[in-house]
Amino acid sequence: MERTKDLEFEPEVATPPAGRVMLVENTAWSLVNFRLPLIRTLKENGFEVLTASPPDEYASKLTTEGIHHVPIPMSRKGTNPVEDAVLAWRLLLLFRKARPDMVMTYRAKPTIYGSLAARALGIPVVNTITGLGAMFVNETLLTRLAKELYRLALRRSRRVYFQNGEDLELFRQERIVRTARAHLIAGSGVDTDRFSPGPADGSEDPFVFLLTARLIRDKGIGEYAEAARILRARGRSVECRVVGFFDPGNPAAISPEQIDAWEDEGSIRYLGRSDDVVQHMRAADCIVLPSYYREGIPRTLIEGASVGRPLIAADMSGSREVVVDGVNGFLCRPRDADDLADRMEAMLRTSPEERRRMGKAGREKALREFDERIVLGRYLEVAKSLTATRNGASTRQASYGQGRSGIRTGR
């Protein structure tokens, strides 16, 4: 097997950290964009933080932050049982070498196979169910298999966080997770100081809609482009902008050629990818996300709410946690471009005063429910609790006193 580069630890023996925590995700991009505030909070509170995910261009940003990152090959969407067994084995070897006091997992495969590997070594696990994806929209043989794998994996988890109540209730009803260990958490949270209301660009015509998401069909981007086409046919002056990155490894990926075709016909304006969408949101009149698969809580929507913009989203689990129809935006029927166009036209017809009222209601909801300080505080609390009970100070001192240790993972 090809081996990855050694990862070395150099803990300070005299002042050992509060504990060693490993986060496992299915992309380094997700670690940077969704988990970095948590990683920083853990480090500020004396924890040593390790991360593991398939390598991508964002892994170097973790290294820049002084975070140990282990590249783990992982097929995000594949269902090959041999590949999945190899993933579980790699994670077992990684955890045995790294000796974390606690493992945190996100997404389906890290949660299932990371939990099984950690359980075999007696390491406490905290899982976060970040949505159930397209697989759980309809009941299929694959869905039933996924439920059984989740049931097996979550059996010994110390805590399982769900980002919306519908996912939590499903797992409770199906007895996939124990009720006492299932808890709600407000997504990944949002930095409400950074994502704060700001002035729009001052233009009133055309009206600007913005969709920011990974460029995959499940996000409803095709319906968004069709709705834009419908509005143009009705003679509406609108600009439907898109910000996002291509995801060629995803079976539902939208190709650059398709984006170009939508641009050429005048349906959308593609602004490329961005690691800082605040200014794009402030320059928009309304944030749109017609995603039709089971998300946890869409980050785009809570960011848009925090910036004080009215929202339009598909009437799906996760999105309903953020958008209250008629209060801070509108809900549309999933996979229905005509209904989406009607909701977008309704927003066009709404007075500027009413849109400001919607934006204010969204901002208040973001501050009350989705501020990342609330989310980070809950994760920090459970990390302190689990690591304190796992190892005594003398045990950790002896373990760290062995000096450097390398981690290797194969592929």
C-alpha angles and dihedrals in degrees: 000000000000110000129215125232117286117263114212130200124208106180119177105254094200094054108027116195124255087261143307117271126187122201118201120197136161095242136024085225089065091048091054099040101038110018105037095093089052092047091051092048092051091049092048088055095053102267124136107226127206125182134200130190141123108294121258137150092285094063090084090059089060090052090050088056089055092252121144108235125190117199111225119183109233135165104220098200104018122114099200106139093207092054091047092050089051090050091052090049092049091050091049091053091045095051092045091053098040095044096206118190089218139011125212118195134193131186127022106286098040088048096049101039097029090053093049092049094047092047091054088058097041094246116151113246132203114192129197117201102210094188133306100253129210093316093074097047091086129022109250138153088265090053091053090049091050091052091053092049091049090048091053094043098047096046094100101025113132093217135003117199121202123196095212136029096237093061091046092050092049092053091047094049092047089047090235092135133026112254093229092058098044117095138168121239127182098249116263090319126232132254096243092188092058095036094053129143114274136170118284119236091271098246120125099186125086103028108232123224118184131201116185117183146108107296099251129127093240090068089068095246092141091054089047091054091047091048089052089052090051092050092050089051088054089054096250119156103227139140115210108200127193127200119182148099132262116253105198093171091063118091089220094051120143112223126233087241091060092049089050091050092052090048093048092054090049097245098121141011111222113210097183127236124323136188089198113049097165095098092045090054093047089052091054129083095209137012117224130195114164092177111164104191127083106278125179099228113323109240091210092062097049090046090050091048091049091052088054100246125138114249140220119196141159115266095254137128110279094025090062088059089066108027118064105192111246093003107072098356145323135288122217134193113273117255091008113122093179093055090044089053089050091052091047090050090049088055090050090054093048113103120249088246092055092047089052089051090052091048092050091050090051092049091051090049091050091051093045100043113011108039105134091227088070092051095044092049091057094048091047091051094053092044092054092046097050098041092046092056096041102060134019119224093253093053092051092045091055092046094050092043090072089081126220123009128183129218122211128183124186137215 
